């Protein structure tokens, strides 16, 4: 998709913030190592640049969802271990081995394919076996994981580098959520003990995502996989409270979504801007038009949810529905707003700041979705590169 380089809208990516956040998380998790999750183009931030910065900040591993994502990192010159979080399609196995990626395995079919591909290349391929302890998305069952781990260990061309699992509600503060996560940890420990009794002791175990790494210290094991926290956001108030209690340095948002006012008009009380004429202005108002919309990842629901932007260091509510390429802002009685004035949609302006977490609250979404859906029409402007 064509980037909108001829409109005044950018997503500023602060690599110094990535380095800082990686350092904070690495210190928090120590002696476990930090795996920086950079799938989905690093949640829309740019995977090669973010991956390099995360490693510079203290990450020992990177993680992706797709073999293609891992190959992109290798082609960018990144040599650190890269974990692929899900089994690939069979046709991607050879490319994965050739690129030196570390696969996740949970099926006999893919185990056999990776063993054959490694054997053909004369290499011994490290693999991470995933066990399903309650997420119920992918992973070997508790009943079958032992046989899979044994087959990996006995294959001759594969090595069992890690056993891992994933938490669906480690960010949940309810009694039920906490009990479920504690139960997953207990089950993972039980599976580990059964494998050890069979002589299968992988060098690493990992279970913790950002929420687990922060709120569940017992789940840190030898590696933690941090995604959202790397980008300066926390997944829930429960995790934010645990993070603050832990006394760690503050995380810094990495992305600032910036634009400018391109048009201003004075409208009277009762006027109803934008499609649907959804809401009447409560009084005479300066209404500013900003050149980005839902095609760029600004949620359509932002207006109905009470969303705002920053202009002149003040929060300004939206005046009407978000459209495909534009949005309108109610600046109230302030007649000083002019075309060319800076607009911050995500980030800081003066003493005010709007976060992806707020957008998620306004739109009944999650901050992961907010960040990863900022569209490719918005150019990424990278600051804080290595050596700067």
N, C-alpha and C positions, 0 to 999 in steps of 0.2 A: 504494500500500500504506500502511496506517495505521502511523504512527510509534509506537513504544512509549514514549510520554512519561510513562507512569505506572509505569515500572519504572526502577530505578537504573542505567541503562546509557546511555552517550553516546560519541560519537566527537568528540573535541575537535580542531578545526582551527585551527592557529596561523598566521594570515596574516603575522605578523612573520617566521616561519620561511620562508614562501613568498618574501617580499621579500628576505630574506637570501640564500636559495638562488639566486634570480634574479640578484641582484647578483654572487654568486660565479661563476655560469656565464657571465654577460655579460662579466665581466672576463677569465675564462679564454679565451673565444672571440674576444675583440676582436683585430683590428678587425671581424671578422664580427659580425653582429647576432644576437640571441637570439630564437628563436621558441619560446614556451612552449606545449607540447602539453597542451590541456585537454579532449581528447575523453573520452567515457565519463564525463561529469560530473566532469571533472578527476580521473580515476581514483578516483571516489567521494568526492572531497573537496568538491565544489560548484563548478561551473564559473564562474559569474559572479563570485563572491567571489575565487576563486583567480586568475581571469584579470585582474581589476583589480589585485590585489596583485602579480602577476608583472610587469605593466606598470609599476607604481610602483617595483618593484625593479630594473628595467632591461631588461625584454623589449620588443622593438620590434614583434613579431608574436605572434599566437596561432594555434593550429592545432586543427582539429576533424576528426572523421571524417564527420559528417553535416551536410547543409544545415540540418536542424532545430536542431542544436547551435549552428551559427553564428548562426541567427536568434535563439535564446535569448540569446546574448551581445549582439547588437544591441539587443534589447528591454530588456536590462539597462543600456543606455546606453553600451556599449563601442564606441568609434569606431576603434580600432586596426585595422590590416590583419588579416584572418582568412583563413587558408588552409584550404580543404577538401581533405583528404589523398587522397580517392578520388573518381572520377567519380560524380556523383549519378545517380539514375534520371531519365529524360527529363522526367517530370512535375514535377521539382523545379528545373528550369533557370531558369524565369522568376522563381521566388521567390529563387533564389540571386543572380541579377543585381539584383533589386529591393533586396535586403539589402546589396548592396555587398560580397559575399563574393568571394574569389579562388579560382577553381576549379582543380583539377588536371585536366589532359586527357591522354588517351593513345589516344583512338579518333577516327576520322573522323566518326562519327555524332554524338558529343557536341560535337565542334568545330563542326559545322554548326549544331547546336541553340543553342549559346552565341552563335555569330555572329549568328544570326537574332534571338535574344532581345535582344542588345545593340543591334542595328540598329533594332529596333522601339522601343527606348527612347531612341535617339539618343545612346548612350554608346559609349565605347571600353572594352571589358572586358579588364583585365589577366588573363593566364592563366599557369599554370606547367605546362610539359610534363614528364611523368615518363617516364624511360627505364628499362627493365628491364636491369640489369647483372648479374643473378644471383639475385635474390630469387625470381623466377618466380612472383609472385602477381598483380600488375597492373603496367601500364606498357607503353609502346610498345616494340617490339623495336628492337634496334640497327639493323636493316635498314629499318624504317619511320619512325623518329623524325625523320629529315631531311625527309621529305615532309610529315609532320604539322606540324613547326615552320614549314616554308615556307607551308603553307596558313593557319596562324595569322597569320603575318606579312603575308600578302597579302590577308587577308580584309577589311580596312578597318574592321571593328568590334571586332577583337580585337588585343591587343598581347602579344608574347612577353616576359613579364616575367622568367621564370626557366626554367632547365632543372634537373631534379633526379632523384635516384635514392635508393635505400634499401639499407641493409646488413643482411643476416641474421645475420652472425657477427662483427660488430665487437667484441663482448664476449668472444669466444673467445680463449683464450691458447695454444691448440695451434698447432703449426707449420702444420698444414693450414688452420686458421681464419685465421691471420695472412696466409698466402699468398693465400687466397681474397679477403680484404678488400683487400689490396694490388692484386690483379688487377682488382677492381671499380674501384678508383680509377684505374688505368691505362686501363681500358676507357672510363670516364667522360671522362677527358682526351682519349682518341682521338675519341669522339663529339663532344666540344666542338670539337676542332680541325676535324673534318669540317664541322660547321655553320658555323664561322667562315670556312672556305674558300669556303662558299656564300653568305657575306655575312650570316649569321645569328648575331648576338652578343647574347644576352640580357643585361640589366643584372646579373642574379644567377644564381648556381649554388648548389645546396645538396645535400648528401649525408649529413651527419652527424646521427645520433640521439645520445642521451646518451653511448653508448659511443664512437661516432665522435668526438664533440666532445672527449672527454677523452683517449682513447687513440690517436687518429689525427689529429694536428694538421693533416696535409696535406689532410684532408677538410673542413676548416672553411669554406673558400671565403667567400662573402658572408653566409651564414646558417647557423645550426645549429638543429636541432629537438630540444629537450630535453623529455622527458616524465618518466621515472622519477626522474632526478636532481633535478628541480624539487621533488619531494616528499620529498627527503632520503634516498633509497636509491640504491645503485649496483648495476648489473646483474650483476656477477661479480667474483670476486677479482682477475682480470686488470685490470679497469677500476679497481677500488679501489686496486691497486698503482700504476697509472699516475696516478691522481688524487693520491695521497700524494706520489709522486715529483715531480709538478708544483708542489708547494708551495702549493696553493690553500687558502683558508680551509675549515674543515670544513663539510659540509652538515648541516642540521638536519632531522630527521624532522618532518613537518608534522602528522601524525595521532597522537593518543593514544586508544586504545580502552580505556575505563574502565567498570567495573561495581562491584558490591558483593556481599558474601556475604549470602545471604538465608536460609540454614539451615545448621546445624552438627550433626553427630552423631558420637558416639564409637563406633568399630567395632573389632572384635577382629582379630587376625592371621588371615589366610586368608579374610576376607570379600571378596566380589567385587562391587563397586558397578557400577551402570548396566547398560544392555542388553548382552546377550551374556555377561555375567559373565566378561569377557575376561581379567582378571588379578587374582590374589589379592594382598591387601595384605600386604607383607612383615613387618608387625608391627602392634601396636595403633596406631590412627591417629585423628586428628581429620579428618573428611572434610567439606569445605565445598561447598555448592551455590551456583552462580553462574548468574544468570538470562539467559543467552543461549546460542545453539547454532548448528547448521549452517544454520538458516533465516535467520540473521543474517550468515552468511559465515564463521563459525568452521569450518574444514575438519574434516570427519568423520575424516580421516586424522591429525589432530593428536595424538590419544592414542597410536595405534600407532607414530607417529614419534618419541615421546618428548617431546612438547610440555609446556610449563610456563607458569604465570602468576606474577605477583608479588603476594604478600600480605605485609604487614608488612616490606617491603623485602627479602624473600627469594624465591628461585625455589621454586615448589611444583609438583611434577609432577601431571598429571591422574591421577585415580584410576580412571577408566573411560572408556568411549566417550563422545564428544560426542553429545548428543541434539539434537532439533530446536530446543528452546527453553532447554536447560539443559546445564551441564557440572558435573562433580564434581572436586574437587581434594584431593589427599593432602597434608595438612599435618603428617604424621608425628606425633611425640609432643608437638607444640606445642598445648597446651590453652588458649592465650590467644586463639585466633581466635574471633571473635564475629560474629553477624549485624550488618551495617552496616559492617564493615571494607572498606576500599577494595581493589579487585582491578584490577590493570593487566594487560591482555592484550597490548597493543602500546604501548610507550612506556617512560618512566622512573619508577621509584619508589625513593627513596633513592639508593643507589649502583649499583643494578642497572637494566638496560635490556633489553627484548625488542624485536626489530626484525622488520619484515616479511620481511627476508632470512632470519632464523632460522625463521620460520613456513614459508617456502618450502623450506628445507632439511629440516625435520621432515616435510613433507608431499610431498616430491618434486615441488614446483610451482615457480613463479617469483613474485618479489615483485610484479610487475605484477598478476598474478591475485589475489594476497592482498589488495592494496589495493582493486582495482576491484570485488571481490565482497563487501565489507562492505555489508550489506544496508540497504534503505531503512527497515526497522523501527527502526533505530538513529538517534536524532536527532543531527544535526550541531550542535555548539555552537561557534560561531565566535568566536575571540578575536583581538585585534590588528587591529580594523577601522581603516579610514582615519581619521586624526585622533585616534586614541586614544593 
